[in-house]
Amino acid sequence: MHGTYSVTMGDRGRLVIPAELRGKAGLVEGTPVVLIDTPGGVVLVSREQLKSLVRADLAGIDLVGELLADRRHRADAEDAA
């Protein structure tokens, strides 16, 4: 279940993440987190969550195949010139 948690920016830009949310997210002292600036606002995720998001976005994409096709296209264009 998703929740909304209100926090207040403290001195030196510090935020306290509520204990309940830390527990749900598996955030413990020393957990690396990443702040992502999006058009919809700032998103905080753990580094592991970010890795999972990136992997999910890249699932099914053949990056090597796309790179090779691009290289072949450029080579063909150079040969035609």
Backbone as CSV, one residue per row, in Angstrom:
resi,resn,N_x,N_y,N_z,CA_x,CA_y,CA_z,C_x,C_y,C_z
1,MET,0.835,-1.177,0.000,0.000,0.000,0.000,0.882,1.242,0.000
2,HIS,0.523,2.217,-0.809,1.271,3.460,-0.882,0.721,4.425,0.154
3,GLY,1.594,5.272,0.667,1.156,6.232,1.658,1.753,7.596,1.385
4,THR,1.227,8.565,2.071,1.729,9.921,1.980,2.297,10.284,3.339
5,TYR,3.506,10.784,3.336,4.181,11.145,4.567,4.631,12.592,4.463
6,SER,4.238,13.401,5.407,4.660,14.800,5.420,5.883,14.950,6.308
7,VAL,6.904,15.579,5.765,8.111,15.869,6.533,8.480,17.325,6.302
8,THR,9.321,17.859,7.157,9.744,19.240,7.042,11.245,19.288,6.863
9,MET,11.687,20.112,5.926,13.110,20.280,5.690,13.747,20.859,6.950
10,GLY,14.801,20.226,7.411,15.507,20.682,8.599,16.725,21.506,8.242
11,ASP,17.508,21.787,9.258,18.722,22.573,9.047,19.670,21.834,8.103
12,ARG,20.373,22.594,7.331,21.354,22.051,6.372,20.708,21.105,5.361
13,GLY,19.400,21.270,5.103,18.726,20.484,4.078,18.407,19.065,4.476
14,ARG,18.400,18.770,5.742,18.163,17.402,6.195,16.679,17.071,6.251
15,LEU,16.367,15.837,5.864,15.004,15.303,5.967,15.043,14.059,6.845
16,VAL,14.028,13.891,7.654,13.893,12.668,8.439,12.802,11.839,7.784
17,ILE,13.164,10.643,7.360,12.188,9.731,6.753,11.507,8.984,7.891
18,PRO,10.187,9.044,7.950,9.469,8.384,9.048,9.824,6.898,9.164
19,ALA,9.878,6.410,10.405,10.284,5.025,10.681,9.439,4.016,9.911
20,GLU,8.129,4.253,9.837,7.250,3.319,9.128,7.654,3.186,7.661
21,LEU,7.935,4.320,7.034,8.338,4.306,5.631,9.713,3.676,5.454
22,ARG,10.634,3.986,6.356,11.969,3.366,6.285,11.847,1.857,6.359
23,GLY,10.974,1.379,7.248,10.781,-0.064,7.392,10.201,-0.687,6.136
24,LYS,9.178,-0.045,5.565,8.560,-0.559,4.335,9.552,-0.596,3.179
25,ALA,10.395,0.442,3.106,11.326,0.563,1.984,12.643,-0.174,2.230
26,GLY,12.829,-0.696,3.438,14.073,-1.395,3.754,15.265,-0.457,3.878
27,LEU,15.002,0.771,4.261,16.077,1.748,4.405,16.625,1.698,5.822
28,VAL,17.894,1.368,5.930,18.581,1.352,7.221,19.761,2.308,7.141
29,GLU,20.343,2.605,8.273,21.485,3.508,8.299,22.560,3.019,7.326
30,GLY,23.029,3.923,6.488,24.062,3.589,5.513,23.536,3.162,4.158
31,THR,22.208,3.028,4.008,21.635,2.652,2.718,21.826,3.798,1.725
32,PRO,22.505,3.536,0.600,22.651,4.605,-0.403,21.298,4.905,-1.046
33,VAL,20.962,6.181,-1.149,19.731,6.582,-1.803,20.056,7.565,-2.922
34,VAL,19.126,7.662,-3.875,19.296,8.533,-5.036,18.067,9.435,-5.111
35,LEU,18.296,10.721,-5.303,17.215,11.667,-5.528,17.130,11.929,-7.022
36,ILE,15.937,11.767,-7.597,15.745,11.951,-9.032,14.828,13.149,-9.234
37,ASP,15.300,14.120,-9.987,14.509,15.308,-10.302,13.677,15.006,-11.539
38,THR,12.363,14.909,-11.378,11.462,14.611,-12.491,10.530,15.801,-12.714
39,PRO,9.878,15.864,-13.863,8.905,16.941,-14.085,7.787,16.938,-13.041
40,GLY,7.490,15.778,-12.470,6.432,15.678,-11.480,6.875,15.939,-10.055
41,GLY,8.176,16.073,-9.841,8.698,16.312,-8.499,9.926,15.467,-8.234
42,VAL,10.394,15.534,-7.015,11.599,14.800,-6.616,11.190,13.416,-6.128
43,VAL,11.922,12.400,-6.587,11.660,11.018,-6.198,12.899,10.495,-5.477
44,LEU,12.695,9.845,-4.349,13.786,9.244,-3.598,13.666,7.732,-3.721
45,VAL,14.738,7.087,-4.163,14.777,5.628,-4.257,16.121,5.150,-3.738
46,SER,16.153,3.909,-3.294,17.444,3.329,-2.923,18.197,2.994,-4.212
47,ARG,19.481,2.820,-4.098,20.278,2.473,-5.279,19.801,1.154,-5.876
48,GLU,19.432,0.205,-5.017,18.932,-1.086,-5.508,17.602,-0.925,-6.235
49,GLN,16.723,-0.064,-5.713,15.453,0.189,-6.398,15.696,0.822,-7.753
50,LEU,16.655,1.747,-7.823,16.979,2.394,-9.089,17.511,1.382,-10.099
51,LYS,18.380,0.477,-9.649,18.889,-0.572,-10.545,17.735,-1.397,-11.099
52,SER,16.785,-1.754,-10.247,15.630,-2.542,-10.691,14.788,-1.776,-11.700
53,LEU,14.585,-0.480,-11.456,13.818,0.343,-12.399,14.504,0.419,-13.757
54,VAL,15.814,0.620,-13.757,16.554,0.714,-15.012,16.522,-0.618,-15.751
55,ARG,16.730,-1.702,-15.020,16.684,-3.027,-15.656,15.308,-3.289,-16.267
56,ALA,14.247,-2.906,-15.568,12.890,-3.106,-16.092,12.677,-2.270,-17.351
57,ASP,13.198,-1.041,-17.361,13.057,-0.188,-18.543,13.822,-0.751,-19.736
58,LEU,14.940,-1.413,-19.468,15.777,-1.939,-20.547,15.421,-3.370,-20.940
59,ALA,14.524,-4.002,-20.211,14.154,-5.387,-20.509,13.612,-5.485,-21.932
60,GLY,14.123,-6.449,-22.663,13.652,-6.680,-24.023,14.304,-5.797,-25.071
61,ILE,15.159,-4.891,-24.649,15.841,-4.023,-25.607,17.192,-4.640,-25.938
62,ASP,17.475,-4.767,-27.216,18.751,-5.324,-27.667,19.695,-4.165,-27.965
63,LEU,20.380,-3.670,-26.930,21.251,-2.511,-27.096,22.409,-2.790,-28.046
64,VAL,22.979,-3.986,-27.966,24.095,-4.334,-28.853,23.609,-4.392,-30.293
65,GLY,22.456,-4.995,-30.518,21.896,-5.069,-31.864,21.615,-3.683,-32.432
66,GLU,21.076,-2.791,-31.585,20.807,-1.425,-32.036,22.099,-0.694,-32.381
67,LEU,23.125,-0.886,-31.574,24.418,-0.248,-31.835,25.015,-0.763,-33.142
68,LEU,24.972,-2.061,-33.341,25.513,-2.633,-34.576,24.740,-2.147,-35.796
69,ALA,23.425,-2.089,-35.702,22.615,-1.602,-36.824,22.953,-0.151,-37.140
70,ASP,23.143,0.665,-36.106,23.517,2.063,-36.312,24.882,2.163,-36.982
71,ARG,25.818,1.361,-36.512,27.162,1.378,-37.118,27.113,0.951,-38.582
72,ARG,26.313,-0.082,-38.877,26.179,-0.539,-40.273,25.558,0.556,-41.140
73,HIS,24.537,1.212,-40.600,23.877,2.298,-41.329,24.872,3.412,-41.633
74,ARG,25.675,3.792,-40.659,26.668,4.854,-40.864,27.744,4.431,-41.871
75,ALA,28.149,3.181,-41.791,29.147,2.690,-42.728,28.592,2.677,-44.156
76,ASP,27.343,2.256,-44.298,26.707,2.267,-45.616,26.609,3.696,-46.161
77,ALA,26.277,4.649,-45.284,26.175,6.035,-45.700,27.532,6.568,-46.136
78,GLU,28.592,6.183,-45.420,29.948,6.619,-45.792,30.359,6.018,-47.129
79,ASP,30.029,4.729,-47.323,30.374,4.061,-48.582,29.652,4.668,-49.764
80,ALA,28.423,5.134,-49.546,27.630,5.726,-50.627,28.125,7.110,-50.998
81,ALA,28.829,7.764,-50.058,29.282,9.142,-50.318,30.493,9.197,-51.202
